[in-house]
């Protein structure tokens, strides 16, 4: 039987961590969410332990929201593509597939949001 912790969705864990954080309730732009998740993954790349990502995500989202502006769409998409490519190179390392799917899902959601606006 598969390890239940390995099957958890780190995106959902990040959303839950955000709700438990001291970040004021506000609408977080999809680009900021995607960028924070990507940066949290990059900081955690060596171990790919998905349970560490929510804490790193909250730290990254705080930095992004405190910045004068959010990076532009092209830069966010490029950084995310690079992260997905590095996950694909990681192959069967624990957590790589879960993170790759999560990043791809967030990237697609962000792209739809950009098209609507």
Secondary structure as UniProt FT lines:
FT   HELIX           4..7
FT   HELIX           10..20
FT   HELIX           30..43
FT   TURN            44..47
FT   HELIX           50..52
FT   HELIX           53..66
FT   HELIX           73..90
FT   TURN            91..92
FT   TURN            94..95
FT   HELIX           96..116
//
